[in-house]
Amino acid sequence: MEESNKSYVKPTSVLPTEEFTETEMLVQWNKYAQRLGEKGFKIMESLLLINDPKLNGTSITLELPNEGSKLDFESQLNGLLGHLRGHLHNHDITIEIIVNEAIETKRSFNDQDRYNRLLEINPNIELLRTTFGLDLHT
C-alpha cells in the first residue's frame, strides 16, 4: 500500500533543438507572414516582410524602422515564436528586434512601387484602377 502512495514524478520532456538553415527559417517566416495577411493582419504581415531577418545560431534579428513598429511586432511575437519553434523543431529560437530609423529612408518608394506592392497584395486593385480610370502620377 505504501508503494502505491508514492507520487510519480513524470520525467520532463526534452524540447527539440534541431539545427536549421537561414533559408529554412526564412521560408517559415514568410509562410507565417502570408498566413497573417490572409487572416487580415496586414500590419503584422508588413512588419514581418519589411526586410529579411538575419540568423545567428538560433537568434533571429529583425530591423524595424521605429519604436511604434517594434511595439506592434512585440505584441504578436509569441505566435511567431511558436510557429518557428514548431516548424523548425528548435525551441532555443529567440528573436531580437533592433530599431534602425535609417531603413525608413532607405525604403523610399515612388507611386509605381507602391502600386506594384498593393497589386501584389490584392490583384483586384487593377480592376479598381481600370474601372474608375485612375492613373499613377510619377
N, C-alpha and C positions, 0 to 999 in steps of 0.2 A: 504494500500500500504506500509506503514511504517513497519508493522509487517512482511511482506514477505521479506523485505530487510535486516532484522537482520540475521547475519550469524549464521549458525547452527554449533555448536561445537559437533563433533562426540565424544561420550564417548570413552575413550581409553579402549581397551580390556585388560582384566587381563590375563596374561600368566599363564598357568597351573603350579602348583608346587606340583604334586602328589608325595607321598612317593614311594620309590623303594628300593629293597634289593641289596646287593653287587652281589648276584648271577644273578639277572636280569640285572645289569649293565655289568657284565662280558659276559653274553650271547650277548648283543647288541655290546659290544666292539669287541668280536670275530667275529660276523657277519659282522661288518664293515671291519675288517681286511681281512676277507675272500673275501669280495666284491672287496676290493682294489687289492688283489692278483689276482683275476680273470680278473681284468682290466689291469693287467701288472705292477701295482705299488708295486713291490716286496720289495723295501727298506722300504717303509712306513709300509707294512704288517709285515715285520720282526721287525720293531721298536715297533709296537703295541703288538707283541707276545713275545718280548724279556723276559718279566716277567709279572706276573699278577699285574694290578694296584690295589691300595688299596682305599677303600671308607671310608670317614669320613664325615657323614652327606650328603651334596651334593657336597663335594670337593673330587675329584679323584686325587690321587698322583701316578705318574709313575716314576720309577727309570730308567735312561738311563746311558749307560757306559761312555759317553764322551760328550763334548760340541758340536762336529760336529753332532752327532746323535740328540742332543737337537735342534739344528738349523733346521735340516731336519724335525723333528717332528713338530716344531712350524710352519713351512711353510704350513703344512696341518691341523693345529689344528682346524680351523673354520669348515671344513667339518665334522670332528669327533664330535665336539661340537653340530653342527646342528643335526646330526644323533642321538646322545644320548639324547639331549633335546626333540627331536620329538618323539622318540620311547619310552622313559621313562616318557614322559609327565611332565617334570620338567625343567623349564627354569632358575633355580637357579644353575644348574650344572656348576662347574668350574673344570679346570684341571691344576694341578701343576706338573712341571717336575723337578725332582731332579737328578743332575749328581752325580753318585756314581761309580767312576772308579774301585772300588773293585769288582763290579759284573762282569766286563770283565774277571778277573782272575778266578772268581768262576765258570764261564761257559766255562771251557776249554773242548773241545771236541776231541775225538780221531777220526781216519778216519772212523770207523764204525758208530759213532754217526753222523758225517757229512753226510755220505752216507744215513743213515736212514732218516735224515731230508730232504735231497734232494729227496729221494724216496717218502716221504710224499707229497712234493710239486708237483712232477711230476713223476708218476709211469712209464713213458716211459724211465726213466733213467736205469731201469733194462734191457730193450731191448737193449739199447745202450751198457751197460756193457757186456751183453752176446754176442751181435753181434761182438764186437771187442775183445772179450776175455780179458776184463780188470779185474784186481784183486785189492783188497784193501790191502794195506800194513799197518799192525797194529803194 
